[in-house]
Amino acid sequence: MGNEAFAKRIKKLRNDKGLTMEALGQQLGISKGRISMWENNGVVPRNDVLKLLSEFFGVSTDYLLGNDDMEGKRPQSPTLHAIQRGLNEMDEEQLNKAKNVLSSVFEEIFNDKEQ
């Protein structure tokens, strides 16, 4: 079997929007048969299609793939979205450096508010 989390999440998101497989396919330019393969067999689409689905449903590709349990939508702020996208591309060492920088910034901002 393919990615079971992906299959369940695509089906849930489609149903939440009140769309049939055919209607979703028409909106995205994808065949009903392909959508059926996703939902019934957990077949994961190519990266470009995965990104299209992510944008259409307003969720992350990690959520679609079952790597993130938060259905939370992408940040509304373009700035937060850009930061999130950048963080997703960092390796562990880069993430630790970013964490240290942000910790210093947050400490300065929030300590100044207390005074």
JORAWO-V518224 format. One record per residue. N is the residue number from 0. RES is the residue in three letters. PHI is phi in whole degrees, 0 to 359 (none if undefined). PSI is psi in whole degrees, 0 to 359 (* if undefined). NEAR is the number of other ideal C-beta (glycine too) atoms within 12 Angstrom. Layout:
N|RES|PHI|PSI|NEAR, N|RES|PHI|PSI|NEAR
This chain:
0|MET|none|154|13, 1|GLY|278|212|19, 2|ASN|278|103|23, 3|GLU|295|321|19, 4|ALA|298|317|23, 5|PHE|300|314|34, 6|ALA|302|312|27, 7|LYS|294|320|24, 8|ARG|288|321|34, 9|ILE|297|315|45, 10|LYS|298|316|26, 11|LYS|298|313|19, 12|LEU|297|319|27, 13|ARG|296|313|30, 14|ASN|296|322|17, 15|ASP|300|329|15, 16|LYS|273|357|20, 17|GLY|70|31|9, 18|LEU|255|142|23, 19|THR|280|168|17, 20|MET|300|319|25, 21|GLU|296|316|17, 22|ALA|295|318|16, 23|LEU|298|315|30, 24|GLY|301|318|26, 25|GLN|296|319|14, 26|GLN|292|329|20, 27|LEU|257|352|29, 28|GLY|73|36|15, 29|ILE|233|145|27, 30|SER|289|151|17, 31|LYS|301|322|22, 32|GLY|299|320|15, 33|ARG|294|317|24, 34|ILE|297|321|33, 35|SER|300|320|22, 36|MET|298|322|24, 37|TRP|296|310|37, 38|GLU|285|325|32, 39|ASN|264|332|20, 40|ASN|243|355|20, 41|GLY|68|24|23, 42|VAL|291|125|22, 43|VAL|269|130|27, 44|PRO|286|173|29, 45|ARG|301|160|14, 46|ASN|302|320|13, 47|ASP|294|324|14, 48|VAL|287|322|26, 49|LEU|300|318|29, 50|LYS|295|319|20, 51|LEU|300|315|20, 52|LEU|297|318|36, 53|SER|302|313|30, 54|GLU|292|319|19, 55|PHE|297|315|24, 56|PHE|270|351|29, 57|GLY|71|34|20, 58|VAL|232|168|30, 59|SER|280|158|29, 60|THR|295|327|32, 61|ASP|299|320|24, 62|TYR|297|313|27, 63|LEU|303|320|38, 64|LEU|277|354|28, 65|GLY|87|10|23, 66|ASN|274|348|18, 67|ASP|220|125|19, 68|ASP|275|351|15, 69|MET|279|117|16, 70|GLU|285|354|21, 71|GLY|319|136|15, 72|LYS|292|165|18, 73|ARG|298|154|25, 74|PRO|302|140|17, 75|GLN|290|326|11, 76|SER|286|130|11, 77|PRO|301|327|11, 78|THR|294|313|11, 79|LEU|296|322|15, 80|HIS|297|317|18, 81|ALA|295|319|14, 82|ILE|296|314|18, 83|GLN|300|316|24, 84|ARG|298|318|19, 85|GLY|296|317|15, 86|LEU|297|324|23, 87|ASN|295|339|20, 88|GLU|264|358|12, 89|MET|274|150|17, 90|ASP|274|178|11, 91|GLU|300|318|10, 92|GLU|296|316|10, 93|GLN|295|321|15, 94|LEU|297|320|16, 95|ASN|296|320|14, 96|LYS|296|316|15, 97|ALA|298|319|21, 98|LYS|299|316|16, 99|ASN|296|317|14, 100|VAL|296|312|17, 101|LEU|295|323|18, 102|SER|300|317|15, 103|SER|296|316|14, 104|VAL|296|313|14, 105|PHE|298|319|14, 106|GLU|299|316|14, 107|GLU|296|315|14, 108|ILE|295|309|13, 109|PHE|282|330|13, 110|ASN|290|325|12, 111|ASP|295|327|10, 112|LYS|289|333|9, 113|GLU|283|339|8, 114|GLN|274|*|7
